Amino acid sequence: MKKILLLFTMLIVGGCQIRTLDPHSQMADDQAFLIYFSFAIMTVVMLVVFSLLFRFTWKYKETEKNKEDVPEEINDNKRLEISWTLIPVVLLAILAVPTVMITYEISPQATGDSTSANNNDSANHVHVTAERFNWTFEYENGKQSKDLVLPVGKSIVLHLQSADVIHSFWVPELGGKQDVIPGKEILYEVTPGKTGNFLGKCAEFCGMDHALMRFDTEIVSEEKYRRWLLDE
């Protein structure tokens, strides 16, 4: 029995990415909020459904007294039909409104679109090139690195490009993953809110060594970032 419970737990947890619930940017905060919010709604729905299930199972269970009884046939109940139609609609609307608002606000855009990221001259711009099976980060002064170093509290615009196939840029603590498409530059804007070291990865299967396509992300102070940028 213990082995079965352990296997069941591993199957559930294996599909989770817990680091997404440890946000270090506004984008990641918004996405974590959506996860918690949708989970809360689903929990309420589940509790209501299971409560009704147990109640009706107990109330209408067969006993020696009622096993010969034939329940009265009920063809319609307008109040119940309206309720179980409207309640899901209202719940979906409650979930959909913040989801659509946040998604449109944080969605990356292609180069050439009229976006705040494209026109944000005060932001730090980093050119990111993905190719099997590594990442290259080029900073404003031309410095290149295999790891991503960013200043905390500063708006960062990542110019994502692929040199071969479709990849996916993902640092869970900074926000949701973004596909990197050959022949198309994607602008991905993020503002790190806390310092720390995080693991970035390619989240789109791109070949035999896909699992090795990782990079370290270091969020540091503005002063430390400037010193690192000038250090050869």
C-alpha positions in Angstrom: 0.0 0.0 0.0 2.8 2.4 0.8 4.5 1.7 -2.5 1.2 2.5 -4.3 0.8 5.8 -2.4 4.4 6.7 -3.1 4.0 6.0 -6.8 0.8 8.0 -6.9 2.5 11.0 -5.2 5.4 10.8 -7.6 3.1 10.8 -10.6 1.3 13.9 -9.4 4.4 15.8 -8.2 6.4 14.8 -11.3 4.2 17.0 -13.5 4.6 20.0 -11.2 7.1 22.8 -11.5 7.2 24.1 -7.9 9.7 26.9 -8.8 6.9 28.8 -10.6 5.4 29.3 -7.2 8.5 31.2 -6.0 8.2 34.3 -8.1 11.0 36.8 -8.4 9.4 39.3 -10.9 6.1 41.0 -11.5 5.3 38.7 -14.4 6.0 35.6 -12.3 3.9 37.1 -9.5 1.0 37.6 -11.8 1.3 34.0 -13.1 1.6 32.6 -9.6 -1.6 34.5 -8.7 -3.5 32.9 -11.5 -2.3 29.5 -10.4 -3.4 30.0 -6.8 -6.7 31.7 -7.9 -7.7 28.9 -10.3 -6.7 26.3 -7.7 -8.9 28.0 -5.1 -11.9 28.0 -7.5 -11.4 24.3 -8.4 -11.0 23.4 -4.8 -14.4 25.0 -3.9 -16.1 23.3 -6.9 -14.6 19.9 -5.9 -15.7 20.3 -2.3 -19.2 21.2 -3.3 -19.4 18.3 -5.8 -18.1 15.7 -3.3 -20.3 17.0 -0.5 -23.4 16.6 -2.7 -22.2 13.2 -3.8 -21.7 11.9 -0.2 -25.0 13.5 0.9 -27.1 11.9 -1.9 -25.2 8.6 -1.6 -26.1 8.5 2.1 -29.6 9.9 1.7 -30.7 7.5 -1.1 -28.8 4.4 -0.1 -30.8 1.2 -0.3 -32.1 -0.3 2.9 -34.5 -3.1 3.8 -37.2 -0.5 4.1 -36.9 1.2 0.7 -35.4 -1.4 -1.6 -38.8 -2.1 -3.1 -39.7 1.6 -3.5 -39.7 3.2 -7.0 -38.6 6.9 -6.8 -40.9 9.4 -8.3 -40.0 10.5 -11.8 -39.1 14.2 -12.1 -38.9 15.5 -15.7 -37.7 19.0 -15.0 -36.8 21.5 -12.3 -36.3 25.0 -13.7 -34.6 26.3 -10.5 -31.9 23.6 -10.5 -31.4 23.7 -14.3 -30.8 27.5 -14.2 -28.5 27.1 -11.2 -26.2 24.4 -12.7 -26.1 26.4 -15.9 -25.4 29.9 -14.5 -23.0 28.9 -11.7 -20.3 27.4 -14.1 -20.7 30.4 -16.4 -20.1 32.8 -13.5 -17.1 30.8 -12.2 -15.6 30.7 -15.7 -16.1 34.5 -16.1 -14.5 35.2 -12.7 -11.5 33.1 -13.8 -11.4 34.4 -17.4 -11.3 38.1 -16.7 -8.0 38.3 -14.7 -6.5 35.6 -17.0 -7.1 37.5 -20.2 -6.0 40.8 -18.6 -2.8 39.4 -17.3 -2.1 37.4 -20.4 -2.4 40.4 -22.7 -0.3 42.5 -20.4 2.7 40.1 -20.2 2.6 38.5 -23.6 5.9 39.0 -25.5 5.7 40.6 -29.0 7.6 40.2 -32.2 10.1 42.9 -33.3 8.3 45.7 -35.2 5.1 45.6 -33.2 4.2 48.8 -31.4 5.0 47.7 -27.9 6.4 49.2 -24.7 9.2 46.7 -24.9 10.2 47.7 -28.4 10.2 51.4 -27.5 11.6 51.1 -24.0 14.9 53.0 -24.3 15.5 53.1 -20.6 15.5 49.2 -20.3 18.5 47.0 -20.5 18.6 45.1 -23.7 20.0 41.6 -23.9 20.2 39.6 -27.2 19.6 35.9 -26.6 20.5 33.3 -29.2 19.3 29.7 -28.8 21.0 26.9 -30.8 21.3 23.2 -30.3 22.3 22.8 -27.5 23.3 26.0 -25.8 22.4 29.6 -25.1 24.4 32.8 -25.9 23.6 36.1 -24.2 25.0 39.3 -25.7 24.8 42.5 -23.6 24.7 46.2 -24.6 28.5 46.6 -24.6 29.0 43.6 -26.8 30.0 41.2 -24.0 28.9 37.6 -24.5 28.2 35.0 -21.9 26.8 31.5 -21.6 24.9 32.5 -18.5 22.3 35.2 -17.9 23.2 38.0 -15.5 20.6 40.7 -14.8 20.3 43.7 -12.4 17.5 43.6 -9.9 14.8 46.2 -10.1 15.6 47.2 -13.7 13.4 46.6 -16.8 15.1 44.0 -19.0 14.1 43.4 -22.7 15.4 40.1 -24.0 15.7 39.8 -27.8 15.0 36.1 -28.3 16.2 34.4 -31.5 16.9 30.9 -32.7 19.7 29.9 -35.0 18.2 26.5 -35.9 15.0 25.0 -34.6 12.2 26.0 -32.2 13.5 26.3 -28.6 11.7 27.7 -25.5 13.2 30.2 -23.1 12.2 29.5 -19.5 13.4 30.7 -16.1 10.4 29.6 -13.9 11.1 32.2 -11.1 11.0 35.1 -13.6 7.9 34.1 -15.5 6.4 31.8 -18.1 8.3 30.2 -20.9 8.5 31.7 -24.3 9.0 29.9 -27.6 12.1 31.0 -29.6 11.3 30.7 -33.3 13.8 30.6 -36.2 13.8 33.7 -38.4 11.7 35.7 -35.9 12.9 38.0 -33.0 10.7 37.9 -29.9 10.8 40.7 -27.4 10.4 39.4 -23.8 10.3 42.1 -21.1 10.8 41.3 -17.4 11.8 43.2 -14.3 13.5 41.0 -11.7 12.3 41.9 -8.2 14.7 39.9 -6.0 18.3 38.9 -6.2 19.3 35.2 -6.4 20.6 32.4 -8.6 18.1 30.4 -10.7 18.2 27.7 -13.4 17.1 28.5 -16.9 16.4 25.9 -19.5 15.0 25.1 -22.9 11.4 23.9 -22.4 10.8 22.7 -26.0 12.3 19.3 -27.1 14.9 20.2 -29.7 17.1 17.1 -30.1 19.1 14.4 -28.4 20.8 16.7 -25.9 17.8 18.9 -25.2 18.0 18.0 -21.4 21.5 19.6 -21.3 20.4 22.9 -22.8 20.5 24.8 -19.5 21.9 28.1 -18.2 22.4 29.8 -14.9 20.6 33.0 -14.2 22.0 35.4 -11.7 20.1 38.4 -10.4 22.4 40.9 -8.8 22.5 44.5 -7.6 22.9 47.3 -10.2 26.5 48.0 -9.0 27.5 44.4 -9.2 26.0 44.1 -12.6 27.9 47.1 -13.9 31.2 45.7 -12.5 30.5 42.3 -14.1 29.6 43.9 -17.4 33.0 45.8 -17.6 35.0 42.8 -16.4 36.7 41.0 -19.2 
